[in-house]
């Protein structure tokens, strides 16, 4: 399943991609059709309550909500009135996580370009959920002259996770998405002491989307995919998730031993080499630039950069 939040005629809706990702099923409308066929009087009201435009709610209400999604997709089969062409809707961020955790320097070449030693355990930071924006939304440059991009695989937590064993960690992941861990490098690299979490939590510093793909969308668990990032059409980052220093199960297990992870929380898993800060000369983002992140099965996440200092 590939979940999206989209707007159609000004209203936000929860959807799922179908027809080779070319169409979006309105899940609440499709579930209402299923309930009507069963004779439920308040079908629309029940459907809207069960499947509102909030993926965090869906994850928190599982398995009741996910069973409803199954019924909705079955009801939508062959029903053009319950789906929209993807090109006719606007995709938003697929969810607003309860909390966002990030992993620092999780690719060897990125650690080397940053001239930082590889550590034995993950080094973490936090991003504020209010930083999340969706595909097409603008990344705002404010305060910083050193605005940077970081293409990443994002994990979406599906079950409450506390002190999880590494061998069991994949069972706590509801899905995967693309993320861009936008950073104000002055705060992270120049200030003493460094302010990494603040540098990564400005408004608009957490592009996320365009959808959340459930684990069954991939032949491998966790998915073996290549994360790529372009700035104005120039390929800057290009690396397989198999080259992570700390793999997905270890990350989930490690974080869960410090904080409780809840359904809808997100983990940005680190960025490959090629960020702007360590280019020669530095390749920081400027207003007018366009950043695109892409990976197999996760689509494309494209965001323009604007000046927001006035």
Steps between C-alpha positions, in 0.01 A plus 500: 500500500612853424319747723460867414327806638362710218271791434217503250269800473663647811436204730774276644445126455677174582582303187684199366672476165370252245515428128878506488510813723299691237184531711409576861218315675296712742516255790220649710263515201589145399450372854164676514402315182596173670294587809196602292513164326478342846198712589671741741273806539770753600755367253660834411533611861650167608742502205617855560558422868688180427711635212546875548773690308758414767744212450612518864139431601491202263816354655377558853163339423646186339395227444143635484602777261720282280222243471276787385761592238488143367123521464532841336748382239280202418196726463695738275603232252352594164329811644627811322279717721703404809839600358665805348776526243812572701578798278168660600573519874756681713707279729579626850743362757371147564506548878594735782715280728458518875878525526792484258834340583803528272824302462826686446773391255352161412692457173879451499573738210291771666697459824821522299395813308409660834837392642325337795592168658264208461338414833413161648140598571255732323509870589154649510325837474139615492294701254181682595188361329396854404791499252319247277390608153378297206593464133502827311499715814773760535812464713546837669844652536490721808785605730751261345746562217596129507180321409568136414313192374521139621314228308389218729295186544238560770352226718141532618424321827186287505492357853601618846867410531686488831823303560455316171747226409682549170369168369141619550542863392368472142162395638457848648533684167177599326665642191770700328514845344742750353629786712723802462678587824548869421762658725626846595870419510614800705318363801623148442861558393605850610329562833663376819340300644336380182121520477422210269135447594423870469686519167270232363170620648434833331161530334502300171823311588339156478359429151328162511316290243354475245356183653557236766558155349427199718770232532318258267567741212865391500658161423750541784458591865624758560490628141825504301462824312718780367448848643566781253491879526516766229538876536382684190537177304858432618537162668659563840428182701476140381540206741338169592339454839705180524804721571357638824735463795204427730224301335127547544442232768791628708374859480148412613628280781756755615258793511235293679737442790509875571154623407165334433409508133129530422297438184562784257843597630769543234872421488722673242773240449793715385627645173763382250802699385450798273344767723569862418704580810792283394518583131790714379382771485199436727173441313249651736140553394388838369154645437383378161668160533296180470592190701377156393538179702407165345522124558347187351151437635491827691445746216644848477500776761562837336510835681596851386704735721372848577633796700289549814708757688265791440 
